[in-house]
Amino acid sequence: MNVAAILKQKGRGVFTTTPDTPLLEITKLLGMHGIGCIVITGSDGNVIGIVSERDIVREISRAGSTVLKEPVERCMTKSVVTCREADTIDRLMADMTAHRFRHMPVVDKGRLIGIVSIGDVVRMRIAEAEMEAAAMREYIATG
């Protein structure tokens, strides 16, 4: 299974904003849409950062609540690890585990085309294991 299969199932919608958006606005967007991160894009639409709930909590604990007036650029992750549609679920799991993050933007030719969460990866992995188990049961029953 690969990233394309996940995007086919979940869709390609991604919430984005610009680096000058205040952190308070980011928290409102996260809460309103029930999401865990927002991708930060430049004026050309390219991915220049990502900010998660964890990033915001860490920044508040470091600098206090006044940081919520600051632009997201202050605490976003600027070295964004991305993936492609052809990448395997195993590669995503390895990268997410190694880098300790839960969301990975999907890019094609430098353009953002989707996002995959660890939850998406786990759901796909479980579905894959269930299909393999069903195939094995069928093989045993008919063999």
RODO-2510 file (C-alpha; in nm, 4 decimals, decimal comma):
residues 143
     n   res          X          Y          Z
     1     m     0,0000     0,0000     0,0000
     2     n     0,1110     0,3543    -0,0661
     3     v     0,0225     0,7174     0,0008
     4     a    -0,1955     0,7374    -0,3123
     5     a    -0,4250     0,4709    -0,1625
     6     i    -0,4610     0,6739     0,1580
     7     l    -0,5407     0,9942    -0,0321
     8     k    -0,7919     0,8112    -0,2499
     9     q    -0,9737     0,6986     0,0628
    10     k    -0,9542     1,0147     0,2747
    11     g    -0,9353     1,2888     0,0131
    12     r    -0,6795     1,5568    -0,0614
    13     g    -0,8081     1,8424     0,1521
    14     v    -0,5422     2,0247     0,3525
    15     f    -0,5809     2,3292     0,5737
    16     t    -0,3137     2,5868     0,5001
    17     t    -0,2290     2,9376     0,6098
    18     t     0,0466     3,1937     0,5722
    19     p     0,3441     3,2512     0,8044
    20     d     0,2051     3,5813     0,9329
    21     t    -0,1117     3,4243     1,0808
    22     p    -0,1232     3,4779     1,4596
    23     l    -0,0975     3,1641     1,6740
    24     l    -0,4349     3,2408     1,8342
    25     e    -0,5963     3,2217     1,4893
    26     i    -0,4158     2,8920     1,4281
    27     t    -0,5583     2,7485     1,7527
    28     k    -0,9074     2,8540     1,6460
    29     l    -0,8650     2,6859     1,3073
    30     l    -0,7370     2,3649     1,4683
    31     g    -1,0323     2,3542     1,7068
    32     m    -1,2970     2,4544     1,4532
    33     h    -1,1908     2,1897     1,2019
    34     g    -1,0929     1,9172     1,4515
    35     i    -0,7448     1,8827     1,3062
    36     g    -0,4002     1,8419     1,4593
    37     c    -0,1878     2,0570     1,2301
    38     i    -0,1878     2,3217     0,9620
    39     v     0,0545     2,3473     0,6723
    40     i     0,2160     2,6869     0,6237
    41     t     0,2587     2,7951     0,2625
    42     g     0,4430     3,0801     0,0976
    43     s     0,2945     3,3234    -0,1529
    44     d     0,3894     3,0770    -0,4286
    45     g     0,1897     2,7976    -0,2628
    46     n     0,4970     2,5947    -0,1675
    47     v     0,5224     2,4324     0,1747
    48     i     0,7459     2,6438     0,4009
    49     g     0,6416     2,5057     0,7394
    50     i     0,3986     2,3070     0,9469
    51     v     0,2565     2,3742     1,2915
    52     s     0,0895     2,1222     1,5200
    53     e    -0,0947     2,1371     1,8493
    54     r     0,2242     2,0179     2,0162
    55     d     0,4279     2,3020     1,8658
    56     i     0,1839     2,5578     2,0029
    57     v     0,1703     2,4026     2,3501
    58     r     0,5500     2,3929     2,3667
    59     e     0,5729     2,7579     2,2618
    60     i     0,3150     2,8666     2,5224
    61     s     0,4979     2,6717     2,7937
    62     r     0,8256     2,8360     2,6896
    63     a     0,7125     3,1962     2,6418
    64     g     0,3685     3,2292     2,8022
    65     s     0,0286     3,3042     2,6551
    66     t     0,1357     3,6362     2,5050
    67     v     0,2983     3,4308     2,2294
    68     l    -0,0522     3,3703     2,0894
    69     k    -0,0363     3,7198     1,9380
    70     e     0,2835     3,6303     1,7506
    71     p     0,2872     3,4993     1,3920
    72     v     0,2955     3,1233     1,3397
    73     e     0,6317     3,1667     1,1698
    74     r     0,7778     3,1945     1,5221
    75     c     0,7094     2,8350     1,6226
    76     m     0,6367     2,6440     1,3018
    77     t     0,8614     2,3592     1,1976
    78     k     1,0571     2,4913     0,9014
    79     s     1,2328     2,1691     0,8012
    80     v     0,9232     1,9875     0,6796
    81     v     0,9575     1,6205     0,5936
    82     t     0,7249     1,5428     0,3053
    83     c     0,6275     1,2367     0,1071
    84     r     0,5068     1,1501    -0,2418
    85     e     0,2052     0,9492    -0,3539
    86     a     0,4279     0,6585    -0,4555
    87     d     0,5850     0,6270    -0,1080
    88     t     0,4931     0,3165     0,0874
    89     i     0,3124     0,3077     0,4183
    90     d     0,6199     0,1385     0,5678
    91     r     0,8337     0,4383     0,4663
    92     l     0,5856     0,6791     0,6248
    93     m     0,5747     0,4790     0,9479
    94     a     0,9542     0,4747     0,9625
    95     d     0,9853     0,8502     0,8996
    96     m     0,7088     0,9431     1,1439
    97     t     0,8641     0,7256     1,4129
    98     a     1,2207     0,8433     1,3519
    99     h     1,1311     1,2136     1,3452
   100     r     0,8536     1,1895     1,6083
   101     f     0,5751     1,3664     1,4212
   102     r     0,2187     1,2690     1,3397
   103     h     0,1479     1,4497     1,0101
   104     m     0,3256     1,4461     0,6758
   105     p     0,2385     1,6704     0,3811
   106     v     0,2196     1,5000     0,0420
   107     v     0,3832     1,6919    -0,2414
   108     d     0,4049     1,6454    -0,6166
   109     k     0,6451     1,8579    -0,8209
   110     g     0,6876     2,0870    -0,5224
   111     r     0,3129     2,1456    -0,4783
   112     l     0,1050     2,0385    -0,1780
   113     i    -0,1528     1,7770    -0,2822
   114     g    -0,2583     1,6236     0,0492
   115     i    -0,1620     1,5329     0,4025
   116     v    -0,1323     1,1993     0,5809
   117     s    -0,1603     1,1461     0,9551
   118     i    -0,0349     0,8586     1,1654
   119     g    -0,4015     0,7667     1,2157
   120     d    -0,4437     0,7325     0,8387
   121     v    -0,1375     0,5098     0,8218
   122     v    -0,2534     0,2889     1,1094
   123     r    -0,6042     0,2529     0,9588
   124     m    -0,4565     0,1498     0,6254
   125     r    -0,2170    -0,0943     0,7923
   126     i    -0,5032    -0,2552     0,9877
   127     a    -0,7128    -0,2865     0,6711
   128     e    -0,4162    -0,4469     0,4965
   129     a    -0,3679    -0,6977     0,7820
   130     e    -0,7399    -0,7822     0,7823
   131     m    -0,7327    -0,8474     0,4056
   132     e    -0,4296    -1,0733     0,4446
   133     a    -0,5984    -1,2659     0,7277
   134     a    -0,9178    -1,3086     0,5222
   135     a    -0,7157    -1,4312     0,2245
   136     m    -0,5314    -1,6789     0,4472
   137     r    -0,8602    -1,8083     0,5949
   138     e    -1,0018    -1,8498     0,2449
   139     y    -0,6881    -2,0325     0,1314
   140     i    -0,7028    -2,2690     0,4305
   141     a    -1,0762    -2,3319     0,3886
   142     t    -1,0438    -2,4183     0,0201
   143     g    -0,7011    -2,5799     0,0251
***
